[in-house]
Amino acid sequence: MFDLMSMRASCRLPFWVVLSLLLGSSSVRGKESNVSGSRNGHLSTRSTIRDILRHPAFAGYSELILPWDGRTYDEDMRLTRIGSLLPYHSHVDPATVTGALNRLIDDVASGKTVFYRFYTEAQRQEHPAMNHTGLLFFRGRPGAPFAVICPGGGFSYVGSVHEGFPYAEQISSKGNNAFVLRYRAGHGGTAATQDLAAAVSYIFSNAERLGVSTDGYSLWGSSAGARMAAAIGSRGVAHYGGGDLPKPSAIVMAYTAHSDYSDDEPPTFVVVGEEDRIAPPAVMERRVEALRRSGTVVAYHEYANLGHGFGLGTGTSAEGWVWEANRFWEKTIRR
């Protein structure tokens, strides 16, 4: 059996070339794309959908990086147009997308595992849609707490490239561990929330191997993903088929019209755009006031000149909100 890193060192070949040789001809086809000419196999905004699907660093799960399940993509489409795959989202920045994906590529190149299945093979055989699930891991400090990030997409698609991987990259850069959840799309909110419960349970069960602390974990979600995170915050992991685990120490919710709540909510950080017509701020404001009346610590931020699905909000009034949310979470851990 080949030793990948030894082969790379002895041959002085780029990582992606060595991995392509080991994975076979389907990966080698990526040589014909922009990836082959870029440093360390990095993507650029001029890379294509093909470059993602055939990138050797993403072998075995590349389709789960993209938003739609069961869709045939135009593989020649450049990543400058990746926002066209996310109809419910705005301010999609191709440079931000490729930057976060390149972080994953670098982690794989350094020998780190970045993709984890949280359903067993038997579960996936019984329920084939579960093959469209997994966790993408952005490592922070060993032993630091973890966040699970649930991208949105109206439960029709999963917008990880816009409001999953970029969030995780920023969170992990501050030392905390971050997982991006790829859940079942097109199966409604209950199935997606069950996937979140299964993922959290998997992390708890494998915390030592993953190198994360289970104390003070947080759940983050945007749009439909925020509904999932809030549902776990209200009812707990076990309610959705997961283990008998503590509630998260914090919930971070971006632009959602979710209105349900319980009498025992975790501290909650909320961001909305004042011009959001999909999830009007007034709906979230009513929930925020109800949480505050029950004694829940809430931080609420409404950003000017923004609609729905703004992600990091790069170049807008919301820029920097992920840093603020991360600080909020860290304060809840110290309480």
Summary of the structure (lengths in Angstrom):
residues: 335
radius of gyration: 19.5
end to end distance: 50.2
largest distance: 64.8
contacts: 1191
relative contact order: 0.10
helix: 46%
strand: 14%
